[in-house]
Amino acid sequence: MNVLAKKIVKKLSKNKLKISFAESCTGGMLSSAITSVSGSSKVFNLGLITYSNRAKTEILKVPKKIISKYGAVSKECCLSMVKNLSRISKANISVSVTGIAGPNGGTKLKPVGLVYIGIKIGKKIRVEKNLFKNKKRILIQRSATLKVLKDILALK
């Protein structure tokens, strides 16, 4: 992860871009990965750990209606998180992550390992559904973090 984080900080610094995160199931792992790199203060703008539904609605202004209709672990919630993070942080790149890290909390429709990742760069937004098969909490968190870091590096 550290190698990817270093490459991201270098790439964002070179392009004078800022990044922000709104994390739920990764619990700050993304922010930690980036801020562990020397020079990250040039690119890291904001990291929010909006773990509870209350934090999502009060801090990120995710409408309560979205959470009650679709759940906190949904494409709709992830999309709202990334859009509102972008407004709050004014970063060039905004990333939101919401999912079920387990080992409990999963259902047939939303199993443990289900993670939505939202990335907004400029006016482009994409929300991707992922299903990480390993049922160990820390491994799901690491897998989600690694996926985000790879996605950021792949951005043009």
KOLPAMAR-759889 format. One record per residue (C-alpha): x, y, z; residue number from 0; residue in one letter. Coordinates in pm, 1 decimal. Layout:
N
+----------+----------+----------+-----+------+
|       c1 |       c2 |       c3 | seq | type |
+----------+----------+----------+-----+------+
|        X |        Y |        Z | NUM |    a |
...
+----------+----------+----------+-----+------+
//
This chain:
156
+----------+----------+----------+-----+------+
|       c1 |       c2 |       c3 | seq | type |
+----------+----------+----------+-----+------+
|      0.0 |      0.0 |      0.0 |   0 |    m |
|    282.7 |    237.0 |     86.1 |   1 |    n |
|    432.7 |    211.8 |   -263.1 |   2 |    v |
|     95.8 |    302.4 |   -418.6 |   3 |    l |
|     44.3 |    588.2 |   -173.1 |   4 |    a |
|    389.7 |    728.7 |   -258.6 |   5 |    k |
|    310.7 |    712.6 |   -630.4 |   6 |    k |
|    -21.9 |    888.2 |   -571.6 |   7 |    i |
|    134.2 |   1169.0 |   -366.8 |   8 |    v |
|    401.3 |   1214.5 |   -634.2 |   9 |    k |
|    144.8 |   1214.4 |   -917.2 |  10 |    k |
|    -93.5 |   1454.2 |   -743.0 |  11 |    l |
|    192.8 |   1686.8 |   -639.5 |  12 |    s |
|    323.1 |   1696.1 |   -995.2 |  13 |    k |
|    -23.3 |   1786.0 |  -1125.8 |  14 |    n |
|    -99.6 |   2023.9 |   -834.7 |  15 |    k |
|   -413.6 |   1830.3 |   -739.9 |  16 |    l |
|   -582.6 |   1792.9 |   -401.5 |  17 |    k |
|   -762.7 |   1483.1 |   -276.8 |  18 |    i |
|  -1022.5 |   1423.6 |     -5.6 |  19 |    s |
|  -1182.3 |   1110.9 |    139.6 |  20 |    f |
|  -1513.2 |   1027.1 |    304.8 |  21 |    a |
|  -1462.5 |    685.6 |    457.8 |  22 |    e |
|  -1700.7 |    453.1 |    630.1 |  23 |    s |
|  -1598.5 |     85.3 |    632.3 |  24 |    c |
|  -1227.8 |    163.4 |    576.2 |  25 |    t |
|  -1226.3 |    363.8 |    899.0 |  26 |    g |
|   -952.9 |    607.3 |    800.7 |  27 |    g |
|   -722.1 |    356.1 |    633.8 |  28 |    m |
|   -719.5 |    555.4 |    308.7 |  29 |    l |
|   -639.3 |    883.1 |    479.1 |  30 |    s |
|   -371.4 |    707.6 |    683.0 |  31 |    s |
|   -214.5 |    551.6 |    372.4 |  32 |    a |
|   -180.4 |    890.6 |    202.5 |  33 |    i |
|    -74.3 |   1090.1 |    509.5 |  34 |    t |
|    195.7 |    833.6 |    593.6 |  35 |    s |
|    384.9 |    965.9 |    289.5 |  36 |    v |
|    620.6 |   1259.4 |    333.7 |  37 |    s |
|    494.8 |   1555.3 |    130.1 |  38 |    g |
|    131.3 |   1446.3 |    146.8 |  39 |    s |
|     34.3 |   1782.6 |    297.7 |  40 |    s |
|     67.6 |   1927.1 |    -53.2 |  41 |    k |
|   -208.6 |   1698.6 |   -184.5 |  42 |    v |
|   -420.8 |   1578.9 |    107.4 |  43 |    f |
|   -707.0 |   1814.6 |    174.7 |  44 |    n |
|   -957.2 |   1642.7 |    402.1 |  45 |    l |
|  -1040.9 |   1303.9 |    546.8 |  46 |    g |
|  -1374.9 |   1232.4 |    706.2 |  47 |    l |
|  -1462.6 |    907.5 |    875.9 |  48 |    i |
|  -1840.8 |    912.0 |    854.4 |  49 |    t |
|  -1895.3 |    572.0 |   1007.8 |  50 |    y |
|  -2243.3 |    617.9 |   1148.6 |  51 |    s |
|  -2558.7 |    703.4 |    958.1 |  52 |    n |
|  -2583.4 |   1014.1 |   1174.4 |  53 |    r |
|  -2237.7 |   1130.2 |   1060.6 |  54 |    a |
|  -2334.5 |   1065.4 |    699.8 |  55 |    k |
|  -2650.0 |   1275.3 |    731.7 |  56 |    t |
|  -2517.3 |   1552.4 |    958.6 |  57 |    e |
|  -2163.6 |   1599.8 |    824.8 |  58 |    i |
|  -2189.6 |   1482.0 |    463.8 |  59 |    l |
|  -2553.1 |   1590.3 |    426.7 |  60 |    k |
|  -2661.6 |   1255.6 |    281.7 |  61 |    v |
|  -3042.0 |   1283.9 |    279.3 |  62 |    p |
|  -3202.8 |   1063.9 |    546.6 |  63 |    k |
|  -3443.0 |    950.9 |    273.8 |  64 |    k |
|  -3154.7 |    787.3 |     83.3 |  65 |    i |
|  -3038.8 |    594.7 |    387.6 |  66 |    i |
|  -3390.2 |    483.0 |    481.8 |  67 |    s |
|  -3478.7 |    380.5 |    124.2 |  68 |    k |
|  -3150.3 |    228.1 |      0.9 |  69 |    y |
|  -2935.5 |    188.5 |    312.9 |  70 |    g |
|  -2596.6 |    331.8 |    405.0 |  71 |    a |
|  -2431.8 |     60.8 |    197.1 |  72 |    v |
|  -2572.6 |    148.3 |   -143.4 |  73 |    s |
|  -2478.1 |    308.8 |   -471.8 |  74 |    k |
|  -2713.2 |    597.6 |   -390.4 |  75 |    e |
|  -2552.6 |    668.4 |    -51.6 |  76 |    c |
|  -2200.2 |    641.9 |   -193.4 |  77 |    c |
|  -2293.2 |    883.7 |   -473.4 |  78 |    l |
|  -2439.2 |   1134.9 |   -227.9 |  79 |    s |
|  -2130.9 |   1100.2 |     -6.3 |  80 |    m |
|  -1887.1 |   1175.1 |   -288.3 |  81 |    v |
|  -2091.5 |   1464.1 |   -431.6 |  82 |    k |
|  -2126.6 |   1632.5 |    -94.0 |  83 |    n |
|  -1764.6 |   1567.0 |      1.5 |  84 |    l |
|  -1663.5 |   1743.0 |   -318.4 |  85 |    s |
|  -1873.6 |   2046.2 |   -222.4 |  86 |    r |
|  -1734.6 |   2054.0 |    132.8 |  87 |    i |
|  -1367.7 |   1994.0 |     49.5 |  88 |    s |
|  -1332.6 |   2170.4 |   -287.5 |  89 |    k |
|  -1069.1 |   1905.4 |   -372.1 |  90 |    a |
|   -992.6 |   1810.0 |   -732.7 |  91 |    n |
|  -1048.1 |   1444.3 |   -649.4 |  92 |    i |
|  -1305.0 |   1323.6 |   -397.1 |  93 |    s |
|  -1345.0 |    962.1 |   -290.3 |  94 |    v |
|  -1619.2 |    797.6 |    -85.0 |  95 |    s |
|  -1625.2 |    444.3 |     51.2 |  96 |    v |
|  -1914.0 |    265.6 |    221.1 |  97 |    t |
|  -1952.6 |   -104.6 |    281.0 |  98 |    g |
|  -1982.1 |   -401.1 |    512.6 |  99 |    i |
|  -1645.2 |   -504.8 |    653.3 | 100 |    a |
|  -1792.8 |   -782.6 |    868.6 | 101 |    g |
|  -1765.6 |  -1030.9 |   1009.4 | 102 |    p |
|  -2127.0 |   -951.9 |   1100.0 | 103 |    n |
|  -2388.2 |   -723.1 |    946.4 | 104 |    g |
|  -2422.1 |   -889.8 |    609.3 | 105 |    g |
|  -2743.4 |  -1014.2 |    449.0 | 106 |    t |
|  -2822.0 |  -1211.5 |    132.7 | 107 |    k |
|  -2877.6 |   -887.6 |    -59.1 | 108 |    l |
|  -2586.6 |   -707.6 |    105.9 | 109 |    k |
|  -2322.8 |   -963.2 |    204.2 | 110 |    p |
|  -2011.3 |   -903.9 |    411.2 | 111 |    v |
|  -1747.4 |   -770.2 |    172.3 | 112 |    g |
|  -1986.8 |   -550.5 |    -27.5 | 113 |    l |
|  -1816.4 |   -213.5 |    -74.6 | 114 |    v |
|  -1916.5 |     84.6 |   -289.3 | 115 |    y |
|  -1641.9 |    320.0 |   -403.0 | 116 |    i |
|  -1726.3 |    662.4 |   -541.9 | 117 |    g |
|  -1470.1 |    877.8 |   -720.3 | 118 |    i |
|  -1535.2 |   1229.9 |   -844.0 | 119 |    k |
|  -1274.0 |   1407.1 |  -1050.9 | 120 |    i |
|  -1381.7 |   1735.2 |  -1204.1 | 121 |    g |
|  -1740.7 |   1684.2 |  -1315.5 | 122 |    k |
|  -1699.4 |   1309.2 |  -1373.3 | 123 |    k |
|  -1836.4 |   1074.6 |  -1108.1 | 124 |    i |
|  -1828.5 |    700.4 |  -1096.7 | 125 |    r |
|  -1959.7 |    468.2 |   -829.3 | 126 |    v |
|  -1845.2 |    110.2 |   -841.8 | 127 |    e |
|  -1985.0 |   -191.7 |   -659.6 | 128 |    k |
|  -1724.1 |   -435.2 |   -528.7 | 129 |    n |
|  -1754.9 |   -767.3 |   -351.4 | 130 |    l |
|  -1443.9 |   -867.6 |   -161.5 | 131 |    f |
|  -1465.1 |  -1238.9 |    -88.8 | 132 |    k |
|  -1244.4 |  -1266.1 |    217.1 | 133 |    n |
|  -1464.6 |  -1258.7 |    525.8 | 134 |    k |
|  -1201.2 |  -1122.2 |    764.1 | 135 |    k |
|  -1273.8 |   -761.6 |    858.1 | 136 |    r |
|   -918.9 |   -627.8 |    829.3 | 137 |    i |
|   -869.7 |   -798.7 |    493.2 | 138 |    l |
|  -1189.6 |   -647.1 |    353.7 | 139 |    i |
|  -1077.7 |   -304.3 |    475.7 | 140 |    q |
|   -731.7 |   -351.3 |    323.8 | 141 |    r |
|   -874.6 |   -483.7 |     -4.0 | 142 |    s |
|  -1108.0 |   -184.5 |    -33.2 | 143 |    a |
|   -824.3 |     57.4 |     46.7 | 144 |    t |
|   -594.4 |   -109.1 |   -206.0 | 145 |    l |
|   -867.4 |    -96.7 |   -472.4 | 146 |    k |
|   -917.8 |    276.9 |   -414.6 | 147 |    v |
|   -543.9 |    347.9 |   -430.5 | 148 |    l |
|   -516.5 |    155.5 |   -758.1 | 149 |    k |
|   -821.4 |    337.8 |   -896.2 | 150 |    d |
|   -669.8 |    676.4 |   -807.3 | 151 |    i |
|   -340.6 |    585.5 |   -973.6 | 152 |    l |
|   -529.0 |    481.3 |  -1287.9 | 153 |    a |
|   -703.7 |    820.6 |  -1316.6 | 154 |    l |
|   -605.9 |   1028.4 |  -1616.7 | 155 |    k |
+----------+----------+----------+-----+------+
//
